């Protein structure tokens, strides 16, 4: 597909952004209500697995989605992710045991293992490299809007109707994201027909070694997000916030406000500089979350965390594309997402292990996450060395 040198604002780009918004809303509207739902089943001690199992299968499916993205095309792989999300929404009300719920979280994880991988490669195909950071920022803005609206919608639906209705609404949003995909033109030039032999994964298909620096920063930065997904609802309630989705709304709003500027800044000043700044801001926000003594203080910390993630995410995505080989763009994005899911999963397990209905353990989880995040800054400052043949955007 030819990239327009003049503009990134095409119909195809708009459609993929809208599909991502609906997709992220679909699975994220469940997050604030699932801990209480699992507790009501008698599974309070398994709270850490709500996110960990989801990210486990998401990470496991990445090598498959990366290989298929580079062979059969971007659009079919995006569709698979949305279809899995659509089906899972109808299964939650049916599988009402702890074992059934945890099994379904495993299955649901395949959705994010497929769609975001192919979507990132699709966006990179569409836009000129000189505006890649900007494009990733705008796409991330749409995806993050879904992340913000989803939890708020989820809590509202559950409060006024029931959690079963919430599950069905999740399926509806996934269905809409599939409908939009039907109008998308494939961007992969040389496609293959699907065959089961493509599902045979070799060692070389798992990791794109060129993008390990970007993947490592992503892993270390997203440990904190796994902790937030697991315990922030309980922490918010303890500090006096009735709507457990409000934290996500605040941090996502500030993330949206900064993404457009941050994406352009990474195009102009380099990915690594923007990543360093975002890591420092994120570390301050995590300490603030742990020390928050009121709802207002927590929302302030949430706003700062949003600024950090809004700067870090498009820079990390664009840096991954910069470091990758165009022929293996799907594998490169899969590698980055494996790191992202590993970080989220580790953070969820850490927070779940520390917090088993002991509210005083939550600050400790965030202080540990701060140390993990700062180790990414140490890597960029003291270990990472740019290649001798420097490309401006990866400098």
C-alpha positions as CSV (number, residue, x, y, z in Angstrom):
1,X,0.0,0.0,0.0
2,X,1.4,3.4,-0.9
3,X,2.0,5.8,1.9
4,X,0.9,9.3,1.6
5,X,3.7,11.8,2.1
6,X,1.2,14.6,2.8
7,X,-1.0,13.2,5.5
8,X,-1.6,10.4,7.9
9,X,-5.3,11.2,8.1
10,X,-6.8,8.7,5.6
11,X,-10.0,6.7,5.7
12,X,-8.1,3.5,6.4
13,X,-6.2,5.1,9.3
14,X,-9.5,6.4,10.7
15,X,-11.2,3.0,10.5
16,X,-8.3,1.2,12.2
17,X,-8.4,3.8,15.0
18,X,-12.1,3.4,15.5
19,X,-11.9,-0.4,15.5
20,X,-9.1,-0.2,18.2
21,X,-11.3,2.1,20.3
22,X,-14.2,-0.3,20.3
23,X,-11.9,-3.3,20.9
24,X,-10.1,-1.8,23.9
25,X,-13.5,-0.7,25.3
26,X,-14.8,-4.2,24.9
27,X,-12.3,-6.0,27.1
28,X,-11.4,-3.2,29.4
29,X,-14.9,-2.4,30.6
30,X,-14.8,-5.7,32.5
31,X,-11.6,-4.9,34.5
32,X,-13.0,-2.9,37.5
33,X,-15.8,-5.4,38.2
34,X,-13.9,-8.7,37.8
35,X,-12.2,-8.7,41.2
36,X,-15.5,-8.3,43.1
37,X,-17.1,-10.9,40.7
38,X,-14.4,-13.4,41.5
39,X,-14.5,-12.6,45.2
40,X,-18.3,-13.3,45.2
41,X,-17.5,-16.8,43.8
42,X,-15.2,-17.4,46.7
43,X,-12.0,-16.8,44.7
44,X,-10.5,-13.7,46.5
45,X,-7.1,-15.3,46.7
46,X,-7.0,-15.6,42.9
47,X,-7.4,-11.9,42.1
48,X,-3.8,-11.7,40.8
49,X,-4.7,-14.3,38.2
50,X,-7.4,-12.1,36.6
51,X,-4.8,-10.1,34.7
52,X,-2.0,-12.7,34.8
53,X,-3.9,-15.4,33.0
54,X,-5.2,-13.0,30.4
55,X,-1.7,-11.7,29.7
56,X,-0.2,-15.3,29.8
57,X,-2.2,-16.4,26.7
58,X,-1.9,-13.0,25.1
59,X,1.9,-13.4,25.3
60,X,1.8,-17.1,24.3
61,X,-0.2,-16.2,21.1
62,X,2.1,-13.4,20.0
63,X,4.6,-15.6,18.0
64,X,1.6,-17.0,16.1
65,X,0.0,-13.6,15.5
66,X,3.3,-12.1,14.5
67,X,4.0,-14.8,11.9
68,X,0.4,-14.8,10.6
69,X,0.5,-11.0,10.3
70,X,3.6,-11.2,8.1
71,X,2.2,-14.0,6.0
72,X,-1.6,-14.0,5.6
73,X,-2.1,-10.3,6.2
74,X,-2.9,-7.7,8.8
75,X,-6.7,-7.6,8.5
76,X,-7.5,-11.3,9.0
77,X,-5.4,-11.4,12.2
78,X,-7.1,-8.3,13.5
79,X,-10.4,-10.0,12.8
80,X,-9.5,-13.1,14.8
81,X,-8.7,-11.0,17.9
82,X,-12.1,-9.2,17.7
83,X,-14.0,-12.5,17.2
84,X,-12.4,-14.1,20.3
85,X,-13.4,-11.1,22.4
86,X,-17.0,-11.2,21.0
87,X,-17.4,-14.9,21.9
88,X,-15.9,-14.6,25.4
89,X,-18.5,-12.0,26.4
90,X,-21.3,-14.6,26.0
91,X,-19.4,-17.2,27.9
92,X,-18.8,-15.4,31.2
93,X,-22.4,-15.8,32.4
94,X,-22.3,-19.5,31.5
95,X,-19.0,-20.4,33.2
96,X,-19.8,-19.4,36.7
97,X,-17.3,-21.5,38.7
98,X,-13.9,-20.3,39.8
99,X,-12.2,-22.8,37.5
100,X,-14.5,-21.9,34.6
101,X,-13.8,-18.2,35.1
102,X,-10.0,-18.6,35.2
103,X,-10.2,-20.8,32.1
104,X,-12.1,-18.1,30.3
105,X,-9.6,-15.5,31.3
106,X,-7.0,-17.7,29.5
107,X,-9.1,-17.8,26.4
108,X,-10.0,-14.1,26.4
109,X,-6.2,-13.3,26.4
110,X,-5.9,-14.6,22.8
111,X,-7.9,-11.5,21.7
112,X,-5.2,-9.1,22.7
113,X,-2.6,-11.5,21.5
114,X,-3.8,-11.1,17.9
115,X,-5.5,-7.7,17.3
116,X,-3.0,-5.2,18.6
117,X,0.0,-7.0,16.9
118,X,-1.6,-6.8,13.5
119,X,-3.0,-3.3,14.1
120,X,0.4,-1.8,14.9
121,X,1.9,-3.4,11.7
122,X,-1.1,-2.1,9.7
123,X,-0.6,1.5,11.0
124,X,3.2,1.3,10.3
125,X,2.3,0.2,6.7
126,X,0.0,3.2,6.2
127,X,2.1,6.1,7.3
128,X,5.4,7.7,6.3
129,X,8.3,6.9,8.7
130,X,8.9,10.5,9.4
131,X,5.4,10.7,11.0
132,X,5.4,7.3,12.6
133,X,5.6,8.6,16.2
134,X,2.7,11.0,15.5
135,X,0.6,8.2,14.0
136,X,1.3,5.9,16.9
137,X,0.4,8.6,19.3
138,X,-3.0,9.2,17.6
139,X,-3.8,5.5,17.3
140,X,-2.8,5.1,20.9
141,X,-5.1,8.0,21.8
142,X,-8.0,6.2,20.3
143,X,-7.1,2.9,21.9
144,X,-6.6,4.6,25.3
145,X,-9.9,6.4,25.0
146,X,-11.5,3.0,25.0
147,X,-9.4,2.0,28.0
148,X,-10.8,5.1,29.8
149,X,-14.4,4.9,28.7
150,X,-14.5,1.1,29.1
151,X,-14.1,0.9,32.9
152,X,-16.5,3.8,33.5
153,X,-19.1,2.2,31.3
154,X,-18.5,-1.1,33.0
155,X,-19.1,0.2,36.5
156,X,-22.2,2.1,35.4
157,X,-23.8,-0.9,33.7
158,X,-23.1,-3.1,36.7
159,X,-24.5,-0.6,39.1
160,X,-27.7,0.0,37.1
161,X,-28.3,-3.4,35.6
162,X,-26.1,-6.5,36.3
163,X,-22.7,-7.9,35.5
164,X,-24.3,-10.3,33.0
165,X,-25.5,-7.3,31.0
166,X,-22.0,-5.9,31.2
167,X,-20.6,-9.1,29.6
168,X,-23.1,-8.9,26.8
169,X,-22.2,-5.2,26.2
170,X,-18.6,-6.2,26.0
171,X,-19.5,-8.6,23.2
172,X,-21.4,-5.9,21.4
173,X,-18.4,-3.6,21.3
174,X,-16.3,-6.4,19.9
175,X,-18.8,-7.1,17.3
176,X,-18.8,-3.5,16.1
177,X,-15.0,-3.6,15.9
178,X,-15.3,-6.6,13.6
179,X,-17.9,-4.9,11.3
180,X,-15.5,-2.0,10.8
181,X,-12.7,-4.4,9.8
182,X,-14.8,-5.7,6.9
183,X,-14.3,-2.3,5.2
184,X,-10.5,-2.3,5.5
185,X,-8.1,-2.8,2.6
186,X,-5.2,-5.2,3.3
187,X,-1.8,-3.4,3.5
188,X,0.5,-6.5,3.2
189,X,1.7,-6.6,-0.4
190,X,2.8,-10.2,-0.7
191,X,0.2,-12.4,1.1
192,X,0.0,-16.2,1.5
193,X,-3.1,-18.3,1.8
194,X,-3.6,-19.7,5.3
195,X,-2.4,-23.2,5.9
196,X,-2.0,-25.1,9.2
197,X,1.8,-25.3,8.5
198,X,1.9,-21.6,9.3
199,X,1.0,-22.5,12.9
200,X,4.2,-24.4,13.3
201,X,6.4,-22.0,15.2
202,X,10.2,-22.3,15.0
203,X,12.6,-20.7,17.4
204,X,13.4,-17.9,14.9
205,X,9.7,-17.0,14.8
206,X,9.3,-16.2,18.5
207,X,11.6,-13.1,19.0
208,X,12.8,-10.3,16.7
209,X,16.2,-9.7,18.4
210,X,16.6,-6.3,16.7
211,X,13.9,-4.8,18.9
212,X,15.0,-6.2,22.3
213,X,16.0,-2.8,23.6
214,X,12.5,-1.4,23.0
215,X,11.0,-4.6,24.3
216,X,13.0,-4.5,27.6
217,X,11.9,-0.9,28.3
218,X,8.3,-1.8,27.6
219,X,8.5,-4.8,30.0
220,X,10.0,-2.8,32.9
221,X,7.6,0.1,32.4
222,X,4.4,-2.0,32.3
223,X,5.0,-4.0,35.5
224,X,3.3,-1.0,37.3
225,X,0.3,-1.2,35.0
226,X,-0.3,-4.8,36.0
227,X,-0.3,-3.8,39.6
228,X,-2.7,-1.0,38.9
229,X,-5.1,-3.3,37.1
230,X,-5.1,-5.7,40.0
231,X,-5.4,-3.5,43.1
232,X,-6.3,0.1,42.1
233,X,-10.0,-0.6,42.5
234,X,-9.5,-1.7,46.1
235,X,-7.1,1.2,46.8
236,X,-9.5,3.7,45.2
237,X,-12.4,2.5,47.4
238,X,-10.2,2.6,50.5
239,X,-9.4,6.2,49.8
240,X,-13.0,7.2,49.3
241,X,-13.6,6.9,45.6
242,X,-16.9,5.1,44.9
243,X,-16.5,4.6,41.2
244,X,-13.7,2.1,40.8
245,X,-13.2,3.1,37.1
246,X,-12.5,6.8,37.9
247,X,-8.8,6.2,38.3
248,X,-8.7,4.8,34.7
249,X,-10.7,7.8,33.4
250,X,-8.3,10.4,34.9
251,X,-5.1,8.8,33.9
252,X,-6.4,8.0,30.4
253,X,-7.6,11.6,29.9
254,X,-4.2,13.0,30.7
255,X,-2.6,10.3,28.5
256,X,-4.8,11.4,25.6
257,X,-3.9,15.0,26.0
258,X,-0.2,14.4,25.9
259,X,0.0,11.6,23.2
260,X,-0.3,13.8,20.2
261,X,2.5,16.2,21.3
262,X,4.6,13.3,22.7
263,X,4.4,11.4,19.4
264,X,5.6,14.4,17.4
265,X,8.3,15.1,20.0
266,X,9.7,11.6,19.5
267,X,9.8,12.1,15.7
268,X,11.7,15.4,16.3
269,X,14.0,14.7,19.3
270,X,14.4,11.0,19.3
271,X,12.6,8.0,20.9
272,X,15.2,7.4,23.7
273,X,15.1,11.0,25.1
274,X,11.3,10.9,25.3
275,X,11.5,7.4,27.0
276,X,13.9,8.7,29.6
277,X,11.7,11.6,30.5
278,X,8.6,9.5,30.7
279,X,10.2,6.9,33.0
280,X,11.2,9.7,35.4
281,X,7.6,11.0,35.5
282,X,6.2,7.5,35.8
283,X,8.4,6.8,38.8
284,X,7.3,9.9,40.6
285,X,3.6,9.1,39.9
286,X,4.0,5.5,41.3
287,X,5.5,6.8,44.6
288,X,2.6,9.3,44.8
289,X,0.0,6.5,44.3
290,X,1.6,4.6,47.1
291,X,1.6,7.6,49.4
292,X,-1.8,8.9,48.5
293,X,-4.0,9.6,51.6
294,X,-7.2,10.8,49.9
295,X,-9.2,10.3,46.8
296,X,-8.1,13.7,45.4
297,X,-4.4,12.9,46.0
298,X,-4.9,9.5,44.2
299,X,-6.5,11.3,41.2
300,X,-3.6,13.7,41.0
301,X,-1.2,10.7,40.9
302,X,-3.4,9.1,38.3
303,X,-3.1,12.2,36.1
304,X,0.7,12.2,36.4
305,X,0.8,8.5,35.6
306,X,-1.3,9.2,32.5
307,X,1.2,11.8,31.3
308,X,4.0,9.3,31.7
309,X,2.2,6.5,29.8
310,X,1.0,8.9,27.1
311,X,4.6,9.9,26.5
312,X,6.1,6.4,26.8
313,X,3.7,4.3,24.7
314,X,4.0,5.9,21.3
315,X,7.7,6.4,21.6
316,X,8.2,2.7,22.5
317,X,6.0,1.5,19.7
318,X,7.7,3.8,17.1
319,X,11.2,2.8,18.4
320,X,10.2,-0.9,17.9
321,X,9.3,-0.1,14.3
322,X,12.5,1.9,13.8
323,X,14.7,-1.0,15.0
324,X,12.8,-3.7,13.0
325,X,13.2,-5.1,9.6
326,X,10.1,-4.2,7.4
327,X,9.7,-7.8,6.3
328,X,9.4,-8.9,9.9
329,X,7.3,-6.0,11.2
330,X,4.6,-8.3,12.6
331,X,7.2,-10.4,14.5
332,X,8.8,-7.2,15.8
333,X,5.5,-5.9,17.2
334,X,4.7,-9.4,18.6
335,X,8.1,-9.3,20.5
336,X,7.2,-5.9,21.9
337,X,3.8,-7.1,23.0
338,X,5.2,-10.2,24.5
339,X,7.4,-7.9,26.7
340,X,4.4,-5.7,27.5
341,X,2.2,-8.7,28.6
342,X,5.1,-10.2,30.6
343,X,5.4,-6.8,32.4
344,X,1.7,-6.6,33.1
345,X,1.5,-10.2,34.2
346,X,4.5,-9.9,36.5
347,X,3.0,-6.7,38.0
348,X,-0.4,-8.4,38.5
349,X,1.2,-11.4,40.2
350,X,3.3,-9.2,42.4
351,X,0.3,-7.1,43.5
352,X,-1.9,-10.1,43.9
353,X,0.7,-11.9,46.0
354,X,1.2,-8.9,48.3
355,X,-2.5,-8.0,48.6
356,X,-4.9,-10.6,49.8
357,X,-7.5,-8.3,51.3
358,X,-4.7,-6.5,53.2
359,X,-5.0,-2.9,52.2
360,X,-1.7,-1.9,53.9
361,X,0.3,-4.0,51.4
362,X,-0.8,-2.0,48.4
363,X,1.7,0.9,48.8
364,X,4.6,-1.6,49.1
365,X,3.6,-3.0,45.7
366,X,3.8,0.4,44.1
367,X,7.2,1.2,45.7
368,X,8.6,-2.0,44.3
369,X,7.1,-1.1,40.9
370,X,9.0,2.2,41.1
371,X,12.3,0.4,41.5
372,X,11.5,-1.8,38.5
373,X,10.6,1.2,36.4
374,X,13.8,3.1,37.3
375,X,15.9,0.1,36.2
376,X,14.7,0.9,32.7
377,X,16.1,4.4,33.0
378,X,19.4,2.9,34.2
379,X,19.5,0.7,31.1
380,X,19.0,3.5,28.7
381,X,21.5,5.8,30.5
382,X,24.3,3.4,31.2
383,X,23.9,0.2,29.0
384,X,22.1,1.0,25.8
385,X,24.4,2.2,23.0
386,X,23.1,3.5,19.7
387,X,24.5,1.7,16.6
388,X,27.5,3.3,15.0
389,X,25.5,3.9,11.9
390,X,22.9,6.1,13.5
391,X,19.4,6.5,12.2
392,X,18.0,9.8,13.4
393,X,14.7,8.4,14.7
394,X,16.4,5.7,16.8
395,X,19.1,8.0,18.1
